[in-house]
Amino acid sequence: MDGSAVGTTAQHDQRNGRFLNGNTEYRAKQQRIAERPAQLIADYNPSPSQRQLLAVAARYLDDAERARTAERRVLAGNAANRILRSIPRKPEPAPPSLSSYRKQEAAP
């Protein structure tokens, strides 16, 4: 990974520009990547084998968000897009019917 988000990083000494002992950027990245597949599973309908691909897509999406150079961001974003295109999305919930909307309007 090229770097962290814009601004100062966690546990970074402003005076001398060095990282402090026990820097947690590695753990923070692992935590961000671990949370992402659950978010993707909520939007997509993956098979068990496609769940493994969601973990790979999560790494690419994190790199697309955090990379310093535009080239790396675009490459990671395109790679994640190629993976996610092969996984079907969950169907959108049907909009409420007109009769149920009228019942809501008449209820108060």
TIROZA-281226 format. One record per residue (C-alpha): y, x negated, z. Coordinates in steps of 0.05 Angstrom, whole numbers, plus 5000, padded with zeros to 4 digits. Layout:
N
YXZ
...
//
This chain:
108
500050005000
506949734983
510649965044
512450535089
517451085080
524850975069
528250715131
525650295188
518250265204
515050405270
515149825319
519749395276
524648925310
531549015279
534248345306
529347875272
526148335220
519048235246
513748735267
512348775341
505348665369
500949275364
504249565302
501150235288
502850315214
495450225195
493250755244
498851215222
496551155150
489351295169
491651905208
495852165150
489952085103
485152425152
489653035157
490653115082
483553355063
484053935111
490554145077
487354065008
481254465028
485855035049
488655054977
482454884937
475255154934
471154514931
463654434928
460553944978
460953374927
468053544909
470053484983
468852744976
473552734917
478853074961
478652475008
479952014949
485552464925
488552454995
489051694992
492451734924
497352264949
499151845009
500351244964
504551684917
508951884976
509651195008
509550684952
515950294940
515850214865
516450804819
510650544777
505850554836
508251254856
507151524786
500251184778
497851454845
500652144831
497352184763
490651944792
491052484846
492853004793
486752814750
482152894810
485253554834
484953854763
477353824765
477054234830
478054984826
483655284866
482555864914
484456524883
491356784902
491057384949
492358034914
499258324924
499458944968
498659594931
504360074922
501260594968
500560095025
507859885014
510060605018
506160705082
509760105113
516460385092
514861075121
511960805187
518560625224
//
